[in-house]
Amino acid sequence: MPDEMARPLIRGRGGGGGGSRHLEASVSEPGAPVIGILGTGDFSRSLARRLVASGYQVVVGSRAPKRSGALFPEEAEVTSQMEAANQADLVFVAVFPEHHSTLVELKPALAGKTLVDVSNGLQIKLDGPSHAEQLADLFPESFVVKGFNTISAWTLQMGPRDGSRQVFLCSDSHKAKSSVMQLCRRMGFVPVDMGLLSSSLEIENLPLYLFPSWRIPILCTLLLFIFFYLYNFTRDILQPYIKSGKSVFYKMPIETVNVTLPSVALVMLALVYLPGLFAAFLQLWWGTKYNRFPNWLDRWLTGRKQFGLCSFLCAVLHAIYSLCLPLRKSAHFKLLNAAFKQVRGRSRRVR
Ligand code: NAP
């Protein structure tokens, strides 16, 4: 829809009495669905702002509408949960999953409507049912869509320019999912269809993974660094000290680290190419390229970029350390020179 794309996300604030609640004022478009939000927490407030700015009519359902009303943009109506459920065509459930069961009295009002479950878990769950599936069991007459849980309240408030633009969605109802996808696009996000509601567990786990593909390469880098550092420390520092009482412990922070880094970089680089050799060998052994590689090799092959980048980081650090070394040596030389000149000057004066 080209006219929709041309419409600015944030409307002008107008000359009138726009207070802080007018941050992103917009006029709701006729014919646009009424969007309901249950809950008045951080997520609900940011979502309401973004929806209002995108031209939607928003109705928020709260257990205490009088208390929460002032926190929302003026264009959004804050009312009771039942009133919001009755008015809305599509409802975001922005309450924690533990409190989903307190919403069952809204069942008749929500029947036949789309419910968007935005909840996140507190820890990674490997087995279902997911929160979205539990919500679908609670509201069998509604169409549950899982999504928006990977978008933070901050991103919603700042707009998609300042965070991830992808919104992962799944649902057993194609129609409900399509309507949420359309809403997503209008808010400036990029919907990603993840299929049926059975994928909701995966979507709920997504925000809980911390740099998932980086864990093993970083662990490898650290372990290799510790191994090579201990080896160099024993060979260059501990052994001369024990054998001849020569104390070179000052080498520990720079020189020993500098000797260690290239070893780590080279081994990490070897780890980038090694799985390719294993894969080629296996394919020759099997006589076909259509067999699946074992899981460990598959994970290793897909992590080669991260291994390579860790190797590159070590090489860059080695270059920086190598540049620092002559500086340290020249400073050392200048200091000795100055001391020597001072001593020589004094001895001349004495003579
Ligand atoms: P919050 O600030 O604690 O708000 C939760 C809201 O739930 C309350 O304001 C309350 O509103 C409502 N509620 C309804 N029934 C309730 C009950 N029985 N007990 C307590 N509260 C009840 O939480 P939030 O940060 O907005 O998160 C809401 C949901 O969004 C969660 O499922 C969370 O996982 C998800 N989420 C949040 C973020 C984020 O950045 N915050 C991001 C992604 C997903 P009333 O008192 O007005 O009824």
Residues whose N, C-alpha, C, O or C-beta is under 5 A from the ligand:
A	BS01	NAP	G39 T40 G41 D42 F43 S44 G61 S62 R63 A64 S68 A94 V95 F96 P97 H99 T102 V118 S119 N120 F148 N149 I151 S152 A153 W154
